[in-house]
Amino acid sequence: MKATEPPAKDWLFRDTGKSVPLARAWFDDAEPTAAADVVRSGWLCQGPKVAQFETEFAEMMGAKHAIAVSNGSIALLVALQSLGLQPGDEVIAPNMTFISSATAAMVLGGVPRLCDINLTNYCIDVDRLESLITPKTRVIIPVHYAGQTADMDAILDLAKRRGLHILEDAAEAHLARYNGGKFAGTIGDIGIFSFTPTKPITTGEGGMIVTDRDDLADQCRLIRNFGDSGKFHWDVMGFNYRLNEVAAAIGICQLAKLEQIVRMRHEKAKVYDAAFADEPGIICPEIRRPEDINYQLYTIRLQLDLLDADRDTILDELSNLGVATRLYYPSLHTQGVFAQFGPYRDEDFPNSLEFERSALSLPIFTGMTQEQLEYVCESLLKVVRSHRRTK
């Protein structure tokens, strides 16, 4: 392979002829201009652009503090450390999520306890949560899957009764509300966001922590900068978790478009809803209310009892037609990194396993054209109908 050739899976994120990528960042001239301005300024780290990005993000989310860091996984790590997580302390996270939601605690010597999901919004199953609490439990990490908020009333009530912290993993949930009220990430003690290229807005790599608590914000700022409270005065354990100025400048441009981006994702989701809502073999997302989701993902499940093919066969056939799809995400309890905390029983995670067996996420991104949307719809219907069981 020549050095200039893209990786084999790069087509998942690029327009290549008839193929439809899974995700794509939405830029115009503003982002490269802003990035170039930073380079010309010579101020490349922890400067005015990071401060501006933090201020504007906090204002948009209705949070008192926003602390920019190098990525969403680091945001989880820093937030957990700010909550005082100690070796042996336990956190509860959903069994179906990106791995950092659970492994961030492990970096600090903590123990992740995995909770099954529900099959309505694919977030943590609140009916199972309390059974996982032990005297060592310190934090609940609800993940707002696919940009739809988890069932926060029940989680807030449980955390209050049992004296636990809530760290919201809102990595995917920019501008998603809970029951039409507060924004994701601002409901618990502390929340985090991610800015990777698949998210509604991107800085390439980047993350943000939000909180209304002064003490947590102060700790997060220390931790992200080596624990340095003054030049070479290290009070707490920290490291270099800072966001750079170029990324922040891009983030400022992206943030100005976020409301429009969410509206456009909703428009594209409506096309999918109309195409698949009454189609035997396809289960569309179930939405609490429109403002509670940003459609970071459009995840469907297949009714495999109506089909003569498994999910991976459907995924492969869509790939052959040029439609990028992917499972977001497999069950964590089956992953080797968590084996030390087992043994696990599959019967404790029936919904996660059913999701893993039947779910796939379709392409959805801001710049997606009507032609691309229609092609995805036509392709999925063609593949599913070709595998429908006959009586």
Buried (B, 14 or more C-beta within 10 A) or exposed (E): EEEEEEEEEEBBBEBEEEBBBBBBBBBEEBBEEBBEEBEEEEEEBBBEBBEBBBEBBBEBBEBEBBBBBBBBBBBBBBBBBBBEBEEEBBBBBBBBBBBBBBBBBBBBEBBBBBBBBBBBBBBBBBEBBEEBBEEEBBBBBBBBBBBBBBBBEBBBEBBEEEEBBBBBBBBBBBBBBBEEEBBBBBBBBBBBBBBBBBBBBBBBBBBBBBBBBEEBBBBBBBBBBBBBBEEEEEEEEBBEBBBBBBBBBBBBBBBEBBEEBBEBBBBBBEBBEEBBEEBEBBBBBEBBEEBBBBBBBBBBBBBBEEBEBBBEBBBEBBBEBBBBBBBBBBBBBBBEEBEEBEEBEEEBBEBBBBBBBBBBBBBBBBEBEEEBBEBBBEBBBEBBEEBBEEE
